[in-house]
Amino acid sequence: MTASTTASTKYDCLIVGAGVTGLALLYTLGRFTDLKRLGLLEKCDGVAQVNSHAHHNSQTLHCGDIETNYSLAKARAVRRMAAMVVNYAGTLPTRERDRIIFPMPKMVLGVGSEECAFIRRRYEAFKDLYPRMQLLDRHAIADLEPDVALIDGTWRREEILATGTPDDVSAVDFAALAESFSHACVRLDRTTDKQVTQLFSTTVGRIQRDGPDYVLETNRGLLQARSVVVCAGGHSLLMAQAMGLGLDCACLPMAGSFYFAPEALNGKVYTIQNPRMPFAAVHGDHDIKERGKTRFGPTTLLRPLLEPHNRETASEFFQVLRSDQRVVGTLRDLLRVPDMRQQLLRHLLCELPGLSRRLYIREIRKIVPSLTAADLSYAEGFGGIRPLLIDRASGELRLGEAKLTNADGIIFNLAPSPGGTSCLGNAEADMRTLTRQLGAHIDEPAFARDLLMGSEGADADDHSLAQAV
């Protein structure tokens, strides 16, 4: 008896992982394709319990305007994906929409003559792509973020300059977005001829090929599908390698922690990314869940876990690291970069009680110069883990989005970039791949109307971000 004859249910597509990425795909397939039997499997008892949880990410809608490590081409692609999130939220009742997206000021700040010159150059290069973006001198910065420009009512001594916008949708509760996708899929299951199933507390073991289909071993028994998409963070690589895919990759999970201060910012203030560092620069965020607090971070740490604050994933970390001479050589080369070595050591010390606040305040005061170490508290239970991939052949880090596929009905999403912002853009890419492979069709007018506002041009994207405010 083959595995397929014992499987209880056959799906057109099974998705593993109920974070915002997996649920965006389930919604997109259910809403815009003619696939009839769709399913989602999640090991936790609810949606968005890991990376999509508001405690485990910066709650930022990355549009490419204040992320200085983005090229113009990357910024254009990210801007389109961000607009899809805002457009989706715009289709919802006001009360539900306002739980998901949040308008607030945002800027990227330059401090000192060298960084201010960089800000001017970047503004000239990006202003056509972002017509609403402004070049902000110290007076304009003070209007939006007084504590960035002023100390006790007087101007801070350093030269400062920023680019940003005063009222864009800048923050997203990605857990609330995932819940919205989940509820929309329940409605599709109840009101259409489609079966859209969500199974929680469901662990997935081995995935194996059985003829033209795939069979998944779960604690609920065998499930069969024509296609499978795994959206399980660092575990995606572990599951891919069990099928013989991605053996040329190793996973280096980088963790980030945060600090809280009393309310000091009205929105988001980012700093300029060090081009020699593959990690996010420190930024300050008006926290959308912890009222009256500003969150600063993240720190940068190598932590042997695949999920934040889950020590049970330590053994799986060593499986995906697959340490050998090439991986060790990559880590050695990273530590030879002075900026990298110093930041990792400094942020390691920032985890030590008694030292943490005194060390990290130096970075935070670049944003809010009046803060003191006594103002800070370690954000216990906050912070996430982002898997960085190492190319075992070249010994280099693979930055940005990564997918693994056999081009025959199975996709592993390893590190969607930039995080939750790309959920619908990533879902679109997977939807187009799967419908092509399965011979299914997309309702293109509905997709364009709901998520692209009928147009993919820059003006349409800019209009959608402004209209949501």
N, C-alpha and C positions, 0 to 999 in steps of 0.2 A: 504494500500500500504506500503510495507516494504521499509526501507532505500535503500536496494540493487537495487530495481526496479527503484528508482529515481536517482541513481548515473549515471553520464554521461559517465564515463570511468572506465574500470576495468583493473588494473595493476597486474602483477605478484608480484611486490614489489614497495612500495612507501617509499622514504627516506625523513625524515624531517630534514632540516638543511643543508645549503650549505657552511659549513666550510670545512676544509681540510679532516676531518674525514668522513663526509657525502659524499663528492665528490669522495674520494678514494673508497668508497664502490660502488657508482654508476658506476665508471669506471671499477672496478673489476668485478662486476656482468655483465656489458655490454660486456667486453672484453673476459672474461674467462668462462662464463656459457652459457647454451642454453636457458636461460630465455629471452622471447621476448618483454615483455612490462614492461618497467621500468620508474619510474618517481621520480623526486626530487622536493620538495617544500621548498621555502625559503621566509621568511617574508620581508627581505631586498630587495633592488632593484639590488643587485649584489652579487658576491661570496665573501666569506672570510671577512665579514664586522665586525665580533665580535672577538672571541678569536684567529682566524687565521690571523688577520691583523698584519702586521709587527710591529705596535706600541704597540701591546697588548701581546707580548711574547718576549722571549730573543733571538729568531732567532737561537736557538742552536739545532744541530743534536746530540741528546743524544745517545752516543754509549756505555755508561757504564764504560768507562775507567777513566774518571775524576769525576764521580759522586760517592762520597765516601759513600753515604748512600745505595748503591746497594750491595746486596750479589752477590756472584759469579754466582749463578743460575739466578738471576734477570739480571745481566750484560750480560750473555750469550743470554737471550731472547731479551733484548733490542738491542744488537749488530746485531742480525739477522734482526730485524725490521728496524734498521737504514740502513743496507745494501740494503734492498728492496727499500727504497727511492732513494738511490744513483743509484741502478741498473735501476730503472725506468727513472731517469734523463739521464742516459747513453744511453737510446734508442732514445733520442730526438735530433733534430738538434742542433748544437753547440750553436747557438745564444740563443735558448730557454733554453737549459741546463744551460748556464752561467747566466741566470736570476734567476735560482732556487737554485743551490748549489754553495757553495763558499769554496775553500780550504784556510786554514789559520792555523797558529800554535794554539795549545791548550795545556793547562796544568792544573793540580791541584797543588796548592802551599801549602807547609808547612812552617810555620814561627815559629822559636824557637825549642829547642831540642826535646820537647815532640811531636810536630807535625811532625818534620822531622823523628823521629823514626817511627811514624805511616806511613808516606809515604814509608819508606823502607820496612816495613812489608807488606803493601798493594801491592807494586810493586812485591815482591816475590810471593804473592798469585795470582796475576792477569797476570803476564807476559806471561804465556803460552797461555792464551786466547787472548792476544793482542801482537803478535810478533813484531809489529812495535813500540810499546810503549817503551819509553826510560826513564831511571832514570837520571834526570837532576841536576847536581850540579850548584853552583852559576855562574860558567863560561858558562855552557851550557844555563842556564836561560838567562844570559846577551846576548848571541848570538841571542836568539829568542825574548826576551822582555827586552831590556836594561833598561827601566824605572822601571822594577820590581826589578832588582838586584842592580841598581846604583842610587846614589844621587849626582848630579853635578860631575859625572865622578868617584866617589869613591864608594866603596862597602858599602851597607847598613850594620848597625851594627849587626842585628839579623842573626842567622843561618837560611839559607833557603835551601830547597830541593823541587824538583817537579818531577812528572811523566807526560809525555805527548808525543806528536808527532809534528814534525815541519810542516807537509804538508798534513794532512788529510782533507777530506771534514768535516768541523766543523760547518758551518752555512747554514741555509736554509731560504729562503723567502717562508714561508708557504702559504702566499696569492698567490704568483706566482705559487706555486705547485698546489694549488686548482684551479687556472685559467687554468693550463695545463690539469688537469683532466677534467675540464668542456669542454674545446675545444675538447679534445679527444672524449668525449661523443657526442658532436655535430657531429663529423665525423662519429661515429658509427651510429648515427641516420640517416645520409644522405647516407651512403655508404653500409649499410647492411640491412637485412630484419628485423632488430630490431627497435622498437620504444623506444627511450631513450629521455624522455621529461624533460625539466628543466623549472619550473614555479617560477618566482620571484615575489616579492610583493604579496605573497600568504600567508595569515595567516591561521593557523590550530587551530580550536577549539577542539571540542570533538572528540575523537576516540572511536568508539563502535564496538562491535562484532555483526555481522549479519550472522548467519549460519556459514559456513566455512570461511567467509571472514571478512574483516574489512572495515568500512565506516568512512571516515574522513570528518568532516564538515569544509569547507573552505570558504573564501570570494569569491571563484569562483564557489561555489556549492559543491555538494557531490562528493567525489571521492572514488572509491572502489578498494580494493587490496587484494590479497591472503596473503600478508605479509607486515609488516610495521617495519621500523627501524628508531628510533628517535635519532638524533645526535645533540642535541640542548643545550649542556652545562647544566647549572643549571636548565633550563626549562625542561630538560628531566625528572627529578624527579617529577616536578610539573605535567607533563602530565601522567607519570606512576601512580602517586597516584590518579589521576582522574579516572583511570581504576582499582583501588584497588590493584595495585602493589607497593611495596616499602613503605608500611605504617609503617614498622619497622625502617625506616630511617628518619633522619632529615638532612638538608643541612646547612653547615656553610661556606659561601663564604669568602674566604681569598683574599684580594686584595694586589697588589704589585705596588709600584711606582718606578721611576727611576730618576737618575741624569745624566746629561751630563758633560763631561770635554773635553777640547781640546784633540786632538788625542794623546793618551798615550800608546796604546797597538796595536800590530800588529795582534792579534788574540784574543783568549778567555783564561782568567785566572780565574779559580774557586778556592774557598777556601774549607777547610775541613768542612763537614757537622757536626753539633752538633747532636749526636745521640739522645739527649733528645728533639729535635725540629723536628716537622713534616713539616718544611718549608725549602725552598732553602736558602743556605748560600749565602752571598754576592759574586758577581762575576763581573768581568769586561769584556766587549765585544766590539770588533771593530764593530761598527754598519754598517750594509750592506746597509742601506737606507739613513742614515744621514751622509753624507760623511764628513770626517775630524773630527769626534767626536767619543769619547769612552763613552759607556753607562755603568753606574754602578747601581747595585741594585740586587734584588728588596728589598724594605722595606716590612714589614709584618703588615697588618692591617685587622681588622675585619670591613668590610664595608657592610651595609645592602642593597646590590644590587645583582642582578643576572647577570648583564652585566656591563662591565666597562663603566663609565661615562654616564650611562643611568639611570637617577633618576626615570623614569617611572616604573622601575622593582623593586622599593622598596617594594610595596605592595605584590608582588609575593615572595620576600624574606621571609616575615613573614609567608606566606602560607607554604613554604617548610621547614622553621625552626621548625614549629609545636612545639613551646616551651611548655614544661611541666616540672615537677620536675626532670625527668631524664636528659633532655637536659640542664636545668640549672645546675644540678649536674655535668654534663660533663664539662661545661664551667668553673665551680668553680674549678674542679680538674685540668684543664689546667692551670688556673691562680695560682694554688698552687705550680706549678713547678717554682722555682726561675728564671731559664734561660728564660722560656717562658714569665713569667710576666715582666721581665726586658726588653726583646726584644720588646714585644708588646707596652709597655709604651714608650720606647726609640723611636720606629718607629712612634708612634703617635705624639710625639713631633717633629719628623723629618718632619711632614707635616705642621708645623706652620711657617709662614713667619718670618724671623729674627732669628729663631733657627735652621731651617732645615739644612742648609749647615754646620753650626758649629758643629752640633751633628753628622751628617752622615759622615763627613770627617774622623772621627776616624776609622770607619770601612773600608772606601775606602783606607786609607793610609796603610792598611795591604797589599794591592796589589801594589799600586804605592805610595811609601813613600814620594815622593817629592811634591805631590799635596797639595794645600792649599784650604781653604774654598772659597777663591775668585775665584778659578778655576772652581767651580761647578755652575751649573744652574739646577733648577728643570725642569725635562722633562715633560712639560705641555702636557696633552693629551696622555701620554704614560702610560703603565701599564695595567695589566689584572686582571681577577678574576678567581680563581680556586675553584671549589666547593669541600669542604671536607665533607665527609659523617659521620654522627654520628649513630652508632648502638643504637637504643633506648632501646633495651633489656639489653645490656651489659654496655651501657654508654661509649663506647670506639669509638675513631676515626677509620674509615676504610680508610687506606692509600692505594694508588695505584689505579689500574683500578677497575671500578665497572660497572656491567651490571645488568639489571633487565629483566627477560623474563618469559613468561608463558609457555615456551617450545612448543608453538603452533603458531608460525608465527609472533610474535611481540617481538622486542628487544628495550630496552632503554639503550643507551650508556651514562653513567653519567659523568665519569671522566677518559677518556682514558689516560693511563700513559705509557710513559712520553709525554703527550701532542701530538703535531703534529708529532713527530718522529714515533709514533705508528700507524699512519693513515693506512698504507698498511697492517701492521700486524693485526690491529684490523679489517680491511676490510676482510682479509683472514679468520679470525675466524668467522665473521658473514656470509661470503659467504658459508663456509662449513656447518654452522648451517642451513642456509636457503635452500640450495640445498638438504640437507638431508630431511628437513621437506616438501619441495615442490616436491620432486621426480625429481629434475633437475640434470644436469651433469656438471662437470668442465673439461675444456680442460687442463689437468694437464701438458702435455708437454709444451704448450704455457706459462702457468703460471710459470713453472720452468725456462724456457728459458728467459723470460722477467724480472722476478722479483727476481729469485733465482740464476740466472746465471748458471743454470743447476745443481747446487749442493747446499746443505745446510751445508756443512762442514765449519769449522772455516777458513781454508785456502781460501776457495772461498769468504767468506765475507771479509776477509782482502784484498784479491786481488781486489775486486770490489771497496772498499774504496780508495785504492791506485791508481787504474787505472783511476778513475774519475778525479784525479789531473792531 
